[in-house]
Amino acid sequence: MIDPNDFVITRKRKKYKFAKFSNASNCFECSEWQKHTVDVVEVGAGTGLFSVELAERHPEKTFVAVDVKADRLQKGAYAAIERGITNISFVRARADQIDKLFPLHSVETIWLTFADPFPKKRSAGRRMSHPIYLAKYANLLRQGLTLNRDKKSEFSGLCIKHDNPDFFNWSLEQLVQEDWKLLELSFDLHESELADDYKIMTTYERRWLDEGRVTKLVRAHKS
């Protein structure tokens, strides 16, 4: 075990104890993660609590929450441990490393939940719905759609949740231009009849809804 007191990093006058992340059995650095097939991946997961809730609802599936900041991920990691949820892992990695974590066409669903919108035009390449990232997602997603008992595609593909209309509309444009098929779309998720799993709220989403913002969602699959 690593002693957290020996590994304190000071940044912007805040102390982040990354040893707590290292000590969790469900947490991995990108370099120590062994590439293998999983069902659901959340990229830019923040605390990962959204994926924790999904994992608890779907014990038959495997989940991975990916984020570059260990101090955020460890919140979800320890919540999963405390709740006895064993079908989820947490990986500290950048979004552009996503294709190094999983085999080709091995992931059923990829979630982008409230990604940084990078509003300035010169930063468009950093948006996680940019064609560069869409190509990575397309290579990771399983070919064909997962069907439920009613023969309808369910939760497979790329799912994007966001409250920023400019980012969301821009993301829709990129999906269409890159020949993704839009399977489900709502400009007011919590007033829609879409599945309850989509409506699981992230940490920040609860706050934003209280401020009157509206959550939008699209689920798409590469044609």
C-alpha positions as CSV (number, residue, x, y, z in Angstrom):
1,M,0.0,0.0,0.0
2,I,1.1,3.6,-0.7
3,D,1.0,6.1,2.1
4,P,-1.0,9.1,0.8
5,N,1.0,11.4,3.1
6,D,4.1,10.6,1.0
7,F,2.5,11.6,-2.3
8,V,0.9,15.0,-2.0
9,I,1.1,17.2,-5.1
10,T,0.3,20.9,-4.7
11,R,-1.3,22.7,-7.7
12,K,-3.1,26.0,-7.6
13,R,-2.9,25.9,-3.8
14,K,-4.9,22.7,-3.7
15,K,-3.6,19.3,-2.5
16,Y,-4.4,16.2,-4.5
17,K,-3.6,12.9,-2.9
18,F,-3.1,10.6,-5.9
19,A,-2.1,7.8,-3.6
20,K,-5.7,7.2,-2.8
21,F,-6.3,6.5,-6.5
22,S,-3.3,4.1,-6.7
23,N,-4.5,2.2,-3.6
24,A,-8.0,1.5,-5.1
25,S,-8.2,-2.0,-6.6
26,N,-10.5,-0.8,-9.4
27,C,-8.2,2.1,-10.5
28,F,-5.5,1.9,-13.2
29,E,-3.0,4.2,-14.8
30,C,-3.1,4.1,-18.6
31,S,0.3,2.4,-18.6
32,E,-0.8,-0.5,-16.4
33,W,-4.2,-1.1,-18.0
34,Q,-4.4,-4.4,-19.9
35,K,-6.3,-3.9,-23.2
36,H,-9.4,-6.1,-23.2
37,T,-13.1,-6.0,-24.3
38,V,-15.6,-4.2,-22.2
39,D,-19.3,-3.2,-22.9
40,V,-19.5,0.5,-21.9
41,V,-16.9,3.2,-21.8
42,E,-17.4,6.8,-20.5
43,V,-14.8,9.2,-21.9
44,G,-14.0,12.4,-19.9
45,A,-15.9,10.8,-17.1
46,G,-15.0,13.3,-14.4
47,T,-16.0,11.6,-11.1
48,G,-17.3,8.6,-13.0
49,L,-20.5,8.5,-10.8
50,F,-22.7,8.4,-13.9
51,S,-21.0,5.2,-14.9
52,V,-21.2,3.9,-11.4
53,E,-25.0,4.3,-11.5
54,L,-25.2,2.5,-14.9
55,A,-23.0,-0.3,-13.6
56,E,-25.2,-0.8,-10.6
57,R,-28.3,-1.0,-12.9
58,H,-26.6,-3.4,-15.3
59,P,-24.5,-6.0,-13.5
60,E,-24.5,-8.1,-16.7
61,K,-22.3,-5.5,-18.4
62,T,-18.7,-4.3,-17.8
63,F,-18.0,-0.6,-17.6
64,V,-14.9,1.7,-17.7
65,A,-14.7,5.3,-16.7
66,V,-11.8,7.2,-18.3
67,D,-10.6,10.6,-17.2
68,V,-7.2,12.4,-17.1
69,K,-7.6,13.5,-13.5
70,A,-7.2,10.9,-10.8
71,D,-8.6,13.1,-8.0
72,R,-11.9,13.2,-9.8
73,L,-12.0,9.5,-10.8
74,Q,-11.3,8.3,-7.3
75,K,-14.6,9.7,-6.1
76,G,-16.5,7.3,-8.3
77,A,-14.0,4.5,-7.7
78,Y,-14.5,4.6,-3.9
79,A,-18.3,5.0,-4.3
80,A,-18.3,1.8,-6.4
81,I,-16.2,0.0,-3.7
82,E,-18.5,1.1,-0.9
83,R,-21.6,0.0,-2.8
84,G,-20.1,-3.4,-3.7
85,I,-20.2,-2.7,-7.5
86,T,-17.5,-4.8,-9.1
87,N,-18.3,-4.5,-12.8
88,I,-16.6,-1.1,-13.3
89,S,-13.0,0.0,-13.6
90,F,-11.5,3.5,-13.6
91,V,-8.6,4.4,-15.9
92,R,-6.6,7.6,-15.8
93,A,-5.9,8.5,-19.4
94,R,-6.4,11.3,-21.9
95,A,-9.2,11.1,-24.4
96,D,-6.9,10.8,-27.3
97,Q,-5.5,7.6,-25.7
98,I,-8.8,5.9,-25.9
99,D,-7.9,3.7,-28.8
100,K,-4.9,2.3,-26.9
101,L,-7.2,1.0,-24.1
102,F,-9.5,-1.4,-26.0
103,P,-9.4,-3.8,-29.0
104,L,-10.9,-2.8,-32.3
105,H,-14.7,-3.1,-32.5
106,S,-15.0,-4.4,-28.9
107,V,-17.0,-1.7,-27.2
108,E,-20.8,-1.7,-27.2
109,T,-21.4,1.9,-26.0
110,I,-19.3,5.0,-25.6
111,W,-20.6,7.9,-23.5
112,L,-19.6,11.5,-23.7
113,T,-21.2,13.3,-20.8
114,F,-20.8,17.1,-20.7
115,A,-17.4,17.2,-22.4
116,D,-15.5,20.5,-22.3
117,P,-17.1,22.5,-25.2
118,F,-13.9,24.4,-26.0
119,P,-15.9,27.3,-27.4
120,K,-13.1,29.1,-29.2
121,K,-12.7,28.1,-32.9
122,R,-9.0,27.6,-32.6
123,S,-9.7,24.9,-30.0
124,A,-12.2,23.0,-32.1
125,G,-9.7,20.1,-32.5
126,R,-9.8,19.5,-28.8
127,R,-13.6,18.9,-28.7
128,M,-14.3,15.3,-28.0
129,S,-16.8,15.1,-30.8
130,H,-14.3,16.4,-33.4
131,P,-13.9,14.0,-36.4
132,I,-10.5,13.0,-35.1
133,Y,-12.2,11.5,-32.0
134,L,-15.2,10.3,-34.0
135,A,-12.8,8.1,-36.0
136,K,-11.4,6.6,-32.8
137,Y,-14.9,5.9,-31.5
138,A,-15.9,4.3,-34.8
139,N,-12.9,2.0,-34.6
140,L,-13.7,0.9,-31.1
141,L,-17.5,0.4,-31.4
142,R,-18.8,-3.0,-32.2
143,Q,-20.0,-3.4,-35.8
144,G,-23.7,-3.7,-36.1
145,L,-26.3,-2.8,-33.4
146,T,-27.1,-4.6,-30.2
147,L,-30.8,-5.5,-30.2
148,N,-33.1,-5.9,-27.2
149,R,-35.9,-8.4,-27.0
150,D,-38.2,-6.1,-29.1
151,K,-35.6,-6.2,-31.9
152,K,-34.7,-2.5,-31.3
153,S,-31.2,-1.2,-31.0
154,E,-30.7,-0.2,-27.4
155,F,-27.9,1.9,-25.9
156,S,-25.3,0.7,-28.4
157,G,-23.3,3.3,-30.3
158,L,-22.0,6.7,-29.3
159,C,-24.1,8.7,-26.7
160,I,-23.5,12.4,-26.2
161,K,-25.2,14.3,-23.4
162,H,-24.7,18.1,-23.1
163,D,-26.3,21.3,-22.0
164,N,-24.4,23.7,-24.3
165,P,-26.5,24.2,-27.4
166,D,-23.6,25.4,-29.5
167,F,-21.4,22.4,-28.7
168,F,-24.3,20.0,-29.1
169,N,-25.4,21.4,-32.5
170,W,-21.8,21.4,-33.7
171,S,-21.5,17.8,-32.6
172,L,-24.6,16.9,-34.6
173,E,-23.1,18.5,-37.6
174,Q,-19.9,16.5,-37.2
175,L,-21.8,13.2,-36.8
176,V,-23.8,13.9,-40.0
177,Q,-20.8,15.0,-42.0
178,E,-18.9,11.8,-40.9
179,D,-21.8,9.5,-42.0
180,W,-23.0,8.6,-38.5
181,K,-26.6,7.5,-38.3
182,L,-28.6,9.3,-35.6
183,L,-30.6,6.7,-33.8
184,E,-32.1,8.8,-30.9
185,L,-32.2,12.5,-30.4
186,S,-33.7,14.9,-27.8
187,F,-33.2,18.6,-27.3
188,D,-34.8,18.3,-23.8
189,L,-33.9,14.9,-22.4
190,H,-35.6,15.0,-19.1
191,E,-38.9,16.0,-20.7
192,S,-38.6,13.2,-23.3
193,E,-39.8,9.6,-23.3
194,L,-36.3,8.2,-23.8
195,A,-35.1,5.5,-21.5
196,D,-34.4,6.2,-17.9
197,D,-30.8,5.2,-18.2
198,Y,-30.2,8.2,-20.3
199,K,-31.6,10.4,-17.6
200,I,-29.1,9.4,-14.9
201,M,-27.7,12.7,-13.8
202,T,-24.0,13.6,-13.5
203,T,-22.7,15.6,-10.6
204,Y,-22.7,18.8,-12.6
205,E,-25.9,18.1,-14.5
206,R,-28.0,18.3,-11.3
207,R,-26.5,21.8,-10.6
208,W,-27.1,23.0,-14.2
209,L,-30.7,21.8,-14.2
210,D,-31.3,23.8,-11.1
211,E,-30.0,26.8,-13.1
212,G,-32.6,26.2,-15.8
213,R,-30.3,24.6,-18.4
214,V,-31.6,21.9,-20.6
215,T,-29.9,18.6,-21.2
216,K,-29.7,17.3,-24.8
217,L,-28.9,13.8,-26.0
218,V,-28.0,12.1,-29.2
219,R,-27.2,8.4,-29.8
220,A,-25.5,7.6,-33.0
221,H,-23.8,4.7,-34.8
222,K,-21.3,4.8,-37.6
223,S,-23.0,3.9,-40.9
